Amino acid sequence: MNQPEARVAYSIPEVMIQTGLGRDCVYRNIRARKLIARKIGRRTVVLAADLHAFLNQLPKLHEGKSAA
């Protein structure tokens, strides 16, 4: 049985679905150069590796805070 190939890139709506972030938030992070996007003609895509890197660089909840 054939297994589906891993995704290489996502459209902006797919990034929104994968992350649960809204369109404005996705584009704000692209403009801030926190999320790397690429252009194919008029279409904007985010490579899967860049999306994973963006998510991994986000601060962890309670990072740097001592337990109370």
matplotlib code that plots the C-alpha trace (Angstrom):
import matplotlib.pyplot as plt

x = [0.0, 1.3, 1.9, 1.2, 4.3, 5.2, 4.2, 7.0, 5.2, 1.9, -0.3, -1.2, -4.7, -3.0, -0.5, -3.6, -5.2, -2.0, -1.2, -4.6, -3.4, -5.4, -4.4, -3.3, -1.1, 0.5, 1.3, 2.4, 5.0, 6.1, 6.5, 8.5, 10.7, 9.9, 8.2, 9.9, 7.6, 8.4, 6.6, 5.7, 4.2, 1.4, 1.1, 2.8, 4.0, 5.7, 8.1, 7.3, 10.8, 10.4, 7.0, 8.5, 11.4, 9.0, 7.0, 10.1, 11.5, 8.3, 8.9, 7.7, 4.9, 6.4, 9.9, 12.3, 9.8, 10.3, 7.5, 5.4]
y = [0.0, 3.5, 5.8, 9.5, 11.7, 14.1, 17.7, 20.0, 23.3, 24.8, 27.6, 30.4, 28.8, 25.5, 27.1, 28.6, 25.2, 23.5, 26.1, 27.4, 30.9, 33.5, 35.1, 38.4, 36.6, 34.5, 37.5, 39.6, 36.9, 36.7, 40.5, 40.3, 37.7, 35.2, 32.9, 32.5, 32.5, 32.1, 33.2, 31.1, 33.5, 35.2, 32.4, 32.5, 29.3, 28.2, 25.3, 22.6, 22.9, 26.6, 26.2, 23.6, 25.9, 28.8, 26.7, 25.4, 28.9, 30.0, 30.4, 27.6, 28.3, 29.4, 29.4, 31.2, 31.4, 29.7, 27.4, 29.0]
z = [0.0, -0.9, 2.0, 1.4, 0.9, 3.6, 2.8, 1.7, 1.7, 3.0, 1.7, 4.1, 4.8, 5.4, 7.9, 9.6, 9.9, 11.1, 13.8, 14.7, 14.1, 12.3, 8.9, 10.4, 13.0, 10.3, 8.1, 11.1, 11.9, 8.2, 8.1, 11.4, 9.7, 12.5, 10.0, 6.6, 3.6, -0.1, -3.3, -6.2, -8.7, -6.7, -4.2, -0.8, 0.7, 3.9, 3.8, 6.3, 7.7, 8.2, 9.9, 12.3, 13.0, 13.7, 16.1, 17.9, 18.5, 20.3, 24.0, 26.2, 28.6, 32.0, 30.6, 32.9, 35.8, 39.0, 40.3, 43.0]

ax = plt.figure().add_subplot(projection="3d")
ax.plot(x, y, z, "-o")
ax.set_aspect("equal")
plt.show()
